[in-house]
Structure formats: C-alpha cells, structure tokens
Amino acid sequence: MREDGVSSQYIVITGGPGAGKTTLIDSLRRAGHACVDEAGRQIIQDQMLIGGPALHTGDSRLFAEVMLSWAIRSYRQARQHPGPVFFDRGIPDLVGYYLLLGQPVPAHVTAAVRLFRYNQRVFIAPPWPQIYTTDSERRQDFPEAVRTHDAMVAAYTQHGYELSTLPRKDVTSRVQFIQQHTAAIDHRPLGSPHPGCPELRDVS
C-alpha cells in the first residue's frame, strides 16, 4: 500500500550541500509554514557527539540506512499538520546518495521511494559558489556539492518528479518563488483528496 493520501501537500526542497536549503526552510518556517529539517545534518551531529560510525566520512552505508529510517519517520509525523509541509530533502535523496557513492541502489530504498510519495513538483537549489561554505558537518568541497546536485536531479527525475530550479537570489525571493508555485495547495483535512491533483504513478 502506498502512502498517497497526503503526498500532494508534502513539498521537497533538495539540492547539493551549501546551496541555501536550510536558510530557505528556516524562512518558510518563520513565515508560518510547517517544515521538516534535513536528517543528515542532525544525524551527523548526533553521531559525532556519541562517537558513532554512521557518517558520510565513516560507514556511508550505515549513514544511509539511518537517514532512510529518519526520513520515513519524519514523513509519517508530518501527518499531524493540516496543510502543506516543506521537507529539507526527501526519501529520493537516498537514491541520489547511492548514485553519488557509485553504489547500486538497494531494493528496499527503491521500494521506500515508490511507497512514500511527495508532491510531484520538487524544488532544487542549484550550486551557488558565492554562498558555499563548509563547517563541522558539511565537509564536502564545492565540486562534490555540484556532483551531489547532479545526483539529486537524476534521482528525482527517474522516479517521476518534476524539478523546479530555485533562483540564485536572496531568501525572500526564493520564499516568494515557492509560494507562487505552491499556491494551489490548500489547507485541507489530512487524508482528503486533493482536487485536480492526479495520482502519482509508479515509475520503474
């Protein structure tokens, strides 16, 4: 059984690291929107705190499994919100992560992507060297950030999503861009059908 009941109001913002996603999510939250933070950064913080191995620079496959579990849990917890929910990355990002690693995508990850669907329109933040920085959790250099962006494009496209590239502008302009493109998503009771929104089909 797929989780299609509320998928149209689950909106993903993806992209490579350091492209302004977190700043955008924070601004959307301040504007009154329900938002879900990125799993990876919080997992890295926790793993570094406890000396755990689930890190991109450590056991990358374990890191991916923890991120997948976190993402599914976040997806289900988002049901408590009565309107659109913005996600800093979605479950298809795990497909992009395996593509970035150059490893086969596990069957259970593909199954999760097919089962837990989001709104068909996905916003992607393009690489932006002028704002790119590293920190204790983000250690990738800019070329890897570009490769991550490209992997996310491939992952979401092959699973039937339509990508809208965010403008390389200030965060206020980005918030307005998203609000303009999601204005048709209404604040309806959870589980009710979305008028005019076709069911997303499985993509092999």
N, C-alpha and C positions, 0 to 999 in steps of 0.2 A: 504494500500500500504506500502510495506517495503522499507527501505532506503538502498537497496543493491548496489546501483550504485558505491559507493566508499568504501564499507566496507572492501574490501581486503587490502586496504592501511592504515586502521586505526588499530594501534597496541597497545594493552593494556599491561601495567605493573601493576600488582596487588600484594597483599600480606597483611600481618599484619602491624601494625604501627612499626616504628623503624627498618625496615629491609633494609633500604638503597635506597628506591624507589626515593625519592626526589633528593638525591645526583646523582643517575643514570640519572634521567630526566635532571637535570642541565648539566651533562656532555654530554648527547646526544644533547642538545641544543647548547652547545659550539662547538660541532663537526659539526654543520650546519644543524641539523635535526629540523623539525617543531615539537613542543611539546605542550601538554596541561597540565597545572598544576592540582593538586588534588583539588577538590571542597571543601572537608570537612575542611581542614585547613584554607582556606580563609573565609569560612562561619563562622567558629568559631571565627576568628579574628574580623570579622565584627559584629557578634552578641555580643561579649564581649565589643566591642567599644560602641555599642548603648544600651547595657543592654537588648538585645533581648532574648527570651526564646528558640530559635531554636538551642539547644545544645545537645550533647550526654548525658551530665550530667543534662540536663533540660528536655525539651519536646522532647524526642527522635523521636517521630513520625513526629513532625513538622520539626525537623532537617533532617529527611529522605526525606520529601517532598521538602524541599529547595534544598537538594543535587540533587534530581532527576531533578528538573527544571533546575538547573545549568548544570548538565551533558548533558541534551538534547540540551540546548543552545550551549554548547561547541562543541558537535558533529556536529551541523549544521554549526557553524562558521568555523570548520576545513575544510570545502569545499574550502575555499579560497587558500589552499595550494596545489601546483601541484604534490606533491609526498607523500611518507609515512609520517604519523603523529603519534607520540607516545603519548599515554594518560597515565597519572598518575591516574590510576583507570578508570573503565568504568561503564556503567549503570548496568551490572550484579552485581557489588559490592553492589548495594542496596538490591539485593536478599540476599547476604551474610550478610548484616547488619541486616535484619529482622531475619535471621536464628540465628545470634548471640544474638539478643534480645529475642529469643524464641517466636516470634510472627508470625502469619500467614503472608505470603507474599501477599499484596493487588493485586487484579486482574489487576489494572492499571499499577503496577510496572512490573508484568509479561508481560503485553502487550508491554510495552516500551522495555523490553529486547528482545522480538521477533521482534519488528519493527526496532530498531536501532542496527544493527549488526556491528561487528568488524571483523578483520582478525581472522580466526579460531584458529591460534596459539596465545596463550596468555602466557606472561612471568610472573612468580610468584616468588617473593622474599621470601625465606624461613626465619623462625625465626632465629635470629642470636644474642644470648645473649651478645657476646663480643662487639657489637656496639650499643646495645639497650640503649637508654636514654629517659627520659621524659622531657617535657618542659611545657610552659604555655598552649599550645594547645593539646599536647599529654600527657594525664594524666593516661592512662591505664598502669597497671603493666604488667610484661612480660608474666605471664600465660594468661592474656586476649589477649595479642598480638598473642600468639600461637592459642588461640581459634578463633581469627579473621582470621588468616591464614587458618585454617581448614574450616571455614565457606566459605571463598572465593573459596577454592578448590571445595567444594560441589556445590556452586552456579554456577560456570563456567562449571563444568562437566555436571551438569544436564541440562544445556542449550546448550550443543553440542560443547563446545570449547575444544581444546587440550592444556593442560598445559605443559610448559617447565620451569623447575625449574632453576633459576639463580644460578650460583656457588657462594659459600661463599668466594669470592675473592675480590681483590681491584676493584675500579670502572672502571679502564682501562680495566681489564679483562672482566668485565661484559659488557661494551660497545662493545668490540670485539665479545663476545658471541652473543649478539643481532644482530650485523651487519652480522655475519656469517649466522645466521638463517633467516635473512630477505633480503638477497642479491638478491633474485629473484623478489622482489617487485620493479617494475620500476617506474620512474618518468614520468607518462603519464598524458595527459589531464584529468581533472576531468570528471567523468561520463562515460569514455570509458571502455569497458570490459577488464578484466584482463586475459591475455592468460594463459590457463592451470589452472585457479583457479575455481573449481566447486562452484556452488551456494550453500550457506549455507542453510540447510533445517531447518524448524521449528521443535522444539523438545517440545513435550508436557510435 
